[in-house]
């Protein structure tokens, strides 16, 4: 069904929250008020958890939802991949996708709708995912289309991977490098800003980061869980690598020690970030996967990933909670604090 929604009045007296994720403390307060009495809810709402898990006998249904808000290009393709990543990071197989498509009142054409949905269908088909439903709506107050995906996957209950599974002594492996999605978004959406600051050939490569190396972590997650016992996985999205690491530590009630000089940063990412004075470690980083496992399994995991042409690097060690979350750079260790918001939000606000 396609319908037009009525405008919602604004409250000019309420202080505005900055663009990006809700502050963690605010989100935590919201989640604290939710009832979680259903015994079949294996993983419920929690800061840092991107998907829920619901028990069905010896299997779990894994459920996630994610919108595409910063991008105007290939948003159907984005919606499938970012939702599939959340499912895969819990060890599950992405199976079914429901799509909500919100369209701007004065800028929607049949060709635009067809293009977005064709992108959704073709991308889902490539991952073996069935588009099973959704909703379309032409609404006021939008400058561009927004796609919201809800994806479901399944996994054997004893194979479910949760972010709370890290143990002191575990090693953290990062696949690919940072920050694939943020680099592509900036190159595609802010090319006019970057032109003249970043070489044209670098911008062209950065634009193609969506596809090479790409933002999907489904293959990396599957390779990892087939190779060894994985204690936790996380795809670092908004807030980038720093946010992803802090969320893992918080979920597992552990500390972390990160070696900054081991973190692979793509040259294109470095060039783009330098041109707009942002930190690549705090830039949305879909396409990378954080994998936590016992130290004895780290080399085997890296070798398995490399055998599938997936670069992998050991970047951090899990420590007791009393050690805190720290990062070592140039011989100096300091606390690693979660960002208030993603660096890309700063650029889009300017």
KEMAR-881663 format. One record per residue (C-alpha): x, y, z; residue number from 0. Coordinates in steps of 0.05 Angstrom, whole numbers, padded with zeros to 5 digits. Example, Ala and Ser with C-alpha at 12.3 -4.5 7.8 and 13.67 -1.06 7.14 Angstrom:
+--------+--------+--------+-----+
|     c1 |     c2 |     c3 |   k |
+--------+--------+--------+-----+
|  00246 | -00090 |  00156 |   0 |
|  00273 | -00021 |  00143 |   1 |
+--------+--------+--------+-----+
END
This chain:
+--------+--------+--------+-----+
|     c1 |     c2 |     c3 |   k |
+--------+--------+--------+-----+
|  00000 |  00000 |  00000 |   0 |
|  00024 |  00070 | -00016 |   1 |
| -00005 |  00128 |  00023 |   2 |
|  00012 |  00199 |  00043 |   3 |
|  00023 |  00215 |  00117 |   4 |
|  00001 |  00279 |  00153 |   5 |
|  00056 |  00326 |  00179 |   6 |
|  00075 |  00321 |  00252 |   7 |
|  00081 |  00387 |  00291 |   8 |
|  00149 |  00403 |  00319 |   9 |
|  00165 |  00424 |  00390 |  10 |
|  00213 |  00482 |  00386 |  11 |
|  00221 |  00485 |  00462 |  12 |
|  00255 |  00417 |  00467 |  13 |
|  00331 |  00418 |  00461 |  14 |
|  00353 |  00383 |  00398 |  15 |
|  00396 |  00319 |  00401 |  16 |
|  00456 |  00319 |  00354 |  17 |
|  00453 |  00280 |  00289 |  18 |
|  00474 |  00207 |  00297 |  19 |
|  00459 |  00153 |  00348 |  20 |
|  00424 |  00171 |  00413 |  21 |
|  00475 |  00182 |  00469 |  22 |
|  00490 |  00116 |  00502 |  23 |
|  00465 |  00138 |  00570 |  24 |
|  00398 |  00161 |  00541 |  25 |
|  00391 |  00096 |  00502 |  26 |
|  00408 |  00055 |  00564 |  27 |
|  00354 |  00092 |  00603 |  28 |
|  00302 |  00077 |  00549 |  29 |
|  00321 |  00003 |  00546 |  30 |
|  00319 | -00004 |  00622 |  31 |
|  00244 |  00008 |  00621 |  32 |
|  00229 | -00049 |  00574 |  33 |
|  00201 | -00114 |  00602 |  34 |
|  00241 | -00177 |  00585 |  35 |
|  00200 | -00231 |  00620 |  36 |
|  00193 | -00277 |  00560 |  37 |
|  00238 | -00337 |  00574 |  38 |
|  00247 | -00349 |  00499 |  39 |
|  00282 | -00282 |  00491 |  40 |
|  00354 | -00306 |  00492 |  41 |
|  00385 | -00239 |  00472 |  42 |
|  00344 | -00176 |  00485 |  43 |
|  00353 | -00101 |  00477 |  44 |
|  00420 | -00078 |  00502 |  45 |
|  00469 | -00022 |  00485 |  46 |
|  00518 | -00051 |  00434 |  47 |
|  00474 | -00110 |  00414 |  48 |
|  00449 | -00101 |  00343 |  49 |
|  00402 | -00160 |  00340 |  50 |
|  00355 | -00200 |  00384 |  51 |
|  00353 | -00276 |  00390 |  52 |
|  00289 | -00315 |  00403 |  53 |
|  00290 | -00389 |  00420 |  54 |
|  00250 | -00438 |  00377 |  55 |
|  00267 | -00506 |  00405 |  56 |
|  00339 | -00522 |  00388 |  57 |
|  00345 | -00462 |  00341 |  58 |
|  00343 | -00387 |  00349 |  59 |
|  00310 | -00335 |  00305 |  60 |
|  00356 | -00274 |  00301 |  61 |
|  00322 | -00208 |  00287 |  62 |
|  00351 | -00140 |  00270 |  63 |
|  00329 | -00073 |  00240 |  64 |
|  00371 | -00018 |  00209 |  65 |
|  00355 |  00044 |  00168 |  66 |
|  00396 |  00077 |  00113 |  67 |
|  00397 |  00151 |  00128 |  68 |
|  00463 |  00183 |  00106 |  69 |
|  00465 |  00156 |  00035 |  70 |
|  00423 |  00175 | -00026 |  71 |
|  00457 |  00126 | -00074 |  72 |
|  00446 |  00050 | -00076 |  73 |
|  00403 |  00053 | -00013 |  74 |
|  00368 | -00012 | -00028 |  75 |
|  00436 | -00047 | -00034 |  76 |
|  00459 | -00015 |  00031 |  77 |
|  00396 | -00036 |  00068 |  78 |
|  00406 | -00110 |  00052 |  79 |
|  00479 | -00112 |  00069 |  80 |
|  00478 | -00074 |  00135 |  81 |
|  00421 | -00116 |  00162 |  82 |
|  00453 | -00181 |  00138 |  83 |
|  00517 | -00161 |  00174 |  84 |
|  00481 | -00156 |  00240 |  85 |
|  00452 | -00225 |  00231 |  86 |
|  00518 | -00256 |  00210 |  87 |
|  00555 | -00225 |  00269 |  88 |
|  00513 | -00269 |  00315 |  89 |
|  00534 | -00331 |  00277 |  90 |
|  00466 | -00336 |  00242 |  91 |
|  00448 | -00343 |  00169 |  92 |
|  00408 | -00284 |  00140 |  93 |
|  00342 | -00311 |  00112 |  94 |
|  00284 | -00262 |  00107 |  95 |
|  00279 | -00187 |  00096 |  96 |
|  00221 | -00139 |  00106 |  97 |
|  00230 | -00069 |  00077 |  98 |
|  00199 | -00002 |  00096 |  99 |
|  00208 |  00050 |  00042 | 100 |
|  00194 |  00123 |  00060 | 101 |
|  00192 |  00169 |  00000 | 102 |
|  00194 |  00245 | -00005 | 103 |
|  00129 |  00280 | -00022 | 104 |
|  00153 |  00323 | -00081 | 105 |
|  00211 |  00282 | -00108 | 106 |
|  00184 |  00211 | -00118 | 107 |
|  00177 |  00180 | -00187 | 108 |
|  00158 |  00110 | -00208 | 109 |
|  00229 |  00102 | -00236 | 110 |
|  00259 |  00120 | -00168 | 111 |
|  00216 |  00069 | -00131 | 112 |
|  00231 |  00015 | -00184 | 113 |
|  00306 |  00028 | -00178 | 114 |
|  00307 |  00022 | -00102 | 115 |
|  00266 | -00041 | -00101 | 116 |
|  00305 | -00073 | -00158 | 117 |
|  00368 | -00059 | -00117 | 118 |
|  00337 | -00092 | -00056 | 119 |
|  00314 | -00153 | -00094 | 120 |
|  00379 | -00165 | -00132 | 121 |
|  00423 | -00155 | -00071 | 122 |
|  00380 | -00200 | -00028 | 123 |
|  00378 | -00254 | -00082 | 124 |
|  00454 | -00252 | -00084 | 125 |
|  00458 | -00269 | -00010 | 126 |
|  00403 | -00322 | -00012 | 127 |
|  00354 | -00277 |  00026 | 128 |
|  00279 | -00276 |  00012 | 129 |
|  00243 | -00209 |  00012 | 130 |
|  00181 | -00228 |  00050 | 131 |
|  00142 | -00163 |  00060 | 132 |
|  00145 | -00090 |  00081 | 133 |
|  00111 | -00023 |  00071 | 134 |
|  00117 |  00037 |  00024 | 135 |
|  00096 |  00108 |  00040 | 136 |
|  00101 |  00177 |  00009 | 137 |
|  00108 |  00224 |  00067 | 138 |
|  00121 |  00297 |  00083 | 139 |
|  00184 |  00325 |  00115 | 140 |
|  00234 |  00282 |  00077 | 141 |
|  00288 |  00309 |  00031 | 142 |
|  00308 |  00241 |  00005 | 143 |
|  00284 |  00168 |  00007 | 144 |
|  00297 |  00127 |  00069 | 145 |
|  00299 |  00052 |  00071 | 146 |
|  00289 |  00014 |  00136 | 147 |
|  00303 | -00060 |  00135 | 148 |
|  00282 | -00114 |  00184 | 149 |
|  00319 | -00179 |  00174 | 150 |
|  00311 | -00247 |  00205 | 151 |
|  00361 | -00303 |  00206 | 152 |
|  00368 | -00370 |  00241 | 153 |
|  00422 | -00409 |  00277 | 154 |
|  00427 | -00471 |  00321 | 155 |
|  00420 | -00448 |  00392 | 156 |
|  00487 | -00476 |  00413 | 157 |
|  00520 | -00438 |  00355 | 158 |
|  00492 | -00370 |  00373 | 159 |
|  00547 | -00318 |  00384 | 160 |
|  00534 | -00260 |  00431 | 161 |
|  00577 | -00199 |  00445 | 162 |
|  00578 | -00216 |  00519 | 163 |
|  00623 | -00277 |  00505 | 164 |
|  00692 | -00246 |  00511 | 165 |
|  00740 | -00271 |  00564 | 166 |
|  00803 | -00241 |  00592 | 167 |
|  00862 | -00265 |  00550 | 168 |
|  00822 | -00268 |  00486 | 169 |
|  00849 | -00235 |  00424 | 170 |
|  00811 | -00187 |  00379 | 171 |
|  00820 | -00195 |  00303 | 172 |
|  00799 | -00141 |  00253 | 173 |
|  00782 | -00161 |  00182 | 174 |
|  00796 | -00117 |  00122 | 175 |
|  00811 | -00049 |  00152 | 176 |
|  00778 |  00018 |  00167 | 177 |
|  00736 |  00054 |  00148 | 178 |
|  00704 |  00024 |  00085 | 179 |
|  00633 |  00050 |  00090 | 180 |
|  00650 |  00119 |  00116 | 181 |
|  00702 |  00128 |  00061 | 182 |
|  00653 |  00109 |  00007 | 183 |
|  00597 |  00151 |  00036 | 184 |
|  00640 |  00214 |  00039 | 185 |
|  00668 |  00203 | -00030 | 186 |
|  00599 |  00194 | -00060 | 187 |
|  00558 |  00243 | -00019 | 188 |
|  00609 |  00298 | -00008 | 189 |
|  00650 |  00296 | -00072 | 190 |
|  00641 |  00370 | -00082 | 191 |
|  00672 |  00383 | -00014 | 192 |
|  00729 |  00335 | -00025 | 193 |
|  00745 |  00357 | -00096 | 194 |
|  00810 |  00394 | -00097 | 195 |
|  00829 |  00368 | -00028 | 196 |
|  00835 |  00295 | -00048 | 197 |
|  00866 |  00272 | -00114 | 198 |
|  00815 |  00251 | -00166 | 199 |
|  00842 |  00180 | -00172 | 200 |
|  00838 |  00171 | -00097 | 201 |
|  00766 |  00195 | -00096 | 202 |
|  00748 |  00147 | -00152 | 203 |
|  00777 |  00088 | -00114 | 204 |
|  00742 |  00112 | -00050 | 205 |
|  00675 |  00114 | -00086 | 206 |
|  00684 |  00041 | -00105 | 207 |
|  00696 |  00019 | -00033 | 208 |
|  00623 | -00001 | -00030 | 209 |
|  00639 | -00058 | -00076 | 210 |
|  00714 | -00067 | -00069 | 211 |
|  00730 | -00087 | -00015 | 212 |
|  00655 | -00080 | -00001 | 213 |
|  00614 | -00071 |  00062 | 214 |
|  00589 | -00143 |  00072 | 215 |
|  00619 | -00184 |  00129 | 216 |
|  00575 | -00246 |  00117 | 217 |
|  00631 | -00287 |  00085 | 218 |
|  00681 | -00266 |  00139 | 219 |
|  00634 | -00285 |  00195 | 220 |
|  00619 | -00353 |  00164 | 221 |
|  00693 | -00367 |  00153 | 222 |
|  00710 | -00349 |  00225 | 223 |
|  00657 | -00393 |  00258 | 224 |
|  00675 | -00451 |  00213 | 225 |
|  00749 | -00445 |  00230 | 226 |
|  00749 | -00440 |  00306 | 227 |
|  00708 | -00426 |  00369 | 228 |
|  00689 | -00353 |  00365 | 229 |
|  00671 | -00318 |  00431 | 230 |
|  00643 | -00254 |  00402 | 231 |
|  00635 | -00215 |  00337 | 232 |
|  00616 | -00144 |  00321 | 233 |
|  00612 | -00103 |  00257 | 234 |
|  00634 | -00032 |  00275 | 235 |
|  00583 |  00014 |  00245 | 236 |
|  00566 |  00084 |  00272 | 237 |
|  00622 |  00109 |  00317 | 238 |
|  00671 |  00067 |  00277 | 239 |
|  00724 |  00020 |  00305 | 240 |
|  00729 |  00057 |  00371 | 241 |
|  00654 |  00050 |  00384 | 242 |
|  00655 | -00023 |  00363 | 243 |
|  00711 | -00040 |  00411 | 244 |
|  00680 | -00002 |  00469 | 245 |
|  00613 | -00037 |  00456 | 246 |
|  00646 | -00105 |  00457 | 247 |
|  00681 | -00091 |  00523 | 248 |
|  00618 | -00063 |  00554 | 249 |
|  00575 | -00122 |  00532 | 250 |
|  00625 | -00172 |  00560 | 251 |
|  00642 | -00131 |  00623 | 252 |
|  00716 | -00135 |  00606 | 253 |
|  00774 | -00089 |  00591 | 254 |
|  00811 | -00083 |  00525 | 255 |
|  00881 | -00061 |  00505 | 256 |
|  00885 | -00037 |  00432 | 257 |
|  00950 | -00030 |  00393 | 258 |
|  00937 |  00031 |  00349 | 259 |
|  00996 |  00017 |  00303 | 260 |
|  00966 | -00050 |  00284 | 261 |
|  00900 | -00022 |  00260 | 262 |
|  00900 | -00023 |  00183 | 263 |
|  00874 |  00043 |  00156 | 264 |
|  00863 |  00046 |  00081 | 265 |
|  00904 |  00100 |  00046 | 266 |
|  00841 |  00126 |  00014 | 267 |
|  00808 |  00131 |  00083 | 268 |
|  00868 |  00168 |  00111 | 269 |
|  00867 |  00218 |  00053 | 270 |
|  00792 |  00231 |  00057 | 271 |
|  00793 |  00238 |  00133 | 272 |
|  00853 |  00284 |  00132 | 273 |
|  00819 |  00330 |  00082 | 274 |
|  00759 |  00343 |  00128 | 275 |
|  00797 |  00336 |  00194 | 276 |
|  00762 |  00275 |  00222 | 277 |
|  00787 |  00213 |  00258 | 278 |
|  00784 |  00149 |  00215 | 279 |
|  00780 |  00106 |  00279 | 280 |
|  00713 |  00139 |  00295 | 281 |
|  00684 |  00137 |  00225 | 282 |
|  00628 |  00088 |  00206 | 283 |
|  00664 |  00024 |  00187 | 284 |
|  00617 | -00028 |  00158 | 285 |
|  00657 | -00077 |  00118 | 286 |
|  00703 | -00093 |  00176 | 287 |
|  00689 | -00147 |  00227 | 288 |
|  00715 | -00152 |  00298 | 289 |
|  00725 | -00224 |  00320 | 290 |
|  00741 | -00245 |  00392 | 291 |
|  00771 | -00314 |  00405 | 292 |
|  00820 | -00350 |  00451 | 293 |
|  00893 | -00333 |  00439 | 294 |
|  00906 | -00405 |  00419 | 295 |
|  00857 | -00399 |  00361 | 296 |
|  00879 | -00330 |  00334 | 297 |
|  00930 | -00355 |  00284 | 298 |
|  00882 | -00408 |  00257 | 299 |
|  00827 | -00356 |  00248 | 300 |
|  00873 | -00308 |  00212 | 301 |
|  00899 | -00363 |  00166 | 302 |
|  00827 | -00386 |  00150 | 303 |
|  00806 | -00315 |  00133 | 304 |
|  00868 | -00303 |  00091 | 305 |
|  00854 | -00367 |  00053 | 306 |
|  00789 | -00335 |  00031 | 307 |
|  00825 | -00271 |  00010 | 308 |
|  00799 | -00234 |  00071 | 309 |
|  00855 | -00194 |  00105 | 310 |
|  00856 | -00202 |  00180 | 311 |
|  00899 | -00169 |  00234 | 312 |
|  00907 | -00179 |  00308 | 313 |
|  00894 | -00111 |  00340 | 314 |
|  00875 | -00119 |  00413 | 315 |
|  00876 | -00163 |  00475 | 316 |
|  00818 | -00173 |  00523 | 317 |
|  00836 | -00156 |  00595 | 318 |
|  00800 | -00157 |  00662 | 319 |
|  00748 | -00103 |  00671 | 320 |
|  00792 | -00070 |  00724 | 321 |
|  00844 | -00054 |  00670 | 322 |
|  00794 | -00011 |  00631 | 323 |
|  00793 |  00000 |  00556 | 324 |
|  00859 |  00029 |  00533 | 325 |
|  00896 |  00044 |  00469 | 326 |
|  00971 |  00046 |  00459 | 327 |
|  01000 |  00093 |  00406 | 328 |
|  01073 |  00114 |  00399 | 329 |
|  01090 |  00080 |  00464 | 330 |
|  01037 |  00119 |  00504 | 331 |
|  00976 |  00084 |  00534 | 332 |
|  00913 |  00124 |  00547 | 333 |
|  00840 |  00109 |  00560 | 334 |
|  00798 |  00094 |  00499 | 335 |
|  00730 |  00129 |  00506 | 336 |
|  00669 |  00116 |  00462 | 337 |
|  00653 |  00174 |  00414 | 338 |
|  00592 |  00216 |  00427 | 339 |
|  00573 |  00207 |  00354 | 340 |
|  00602 |  00185 |  00287 | 341 |
|  00651 |  00230 |  00252 | 342 |
|  00609 |  00228 |  00189 | 343 |
|  00553 |  00265 |  00225 | 344 |
|  00600 |  00324 |  00236 | 345 |
|  00615 |  00328 |  00161 | 346 |
|  00542 |  00323 |  00141 | 347 |
|  00523 |  00378 |  00190 | 348 |
|  00575 |  00427 |  00163 | 349 |
+--------+--------+--------+-----+
END
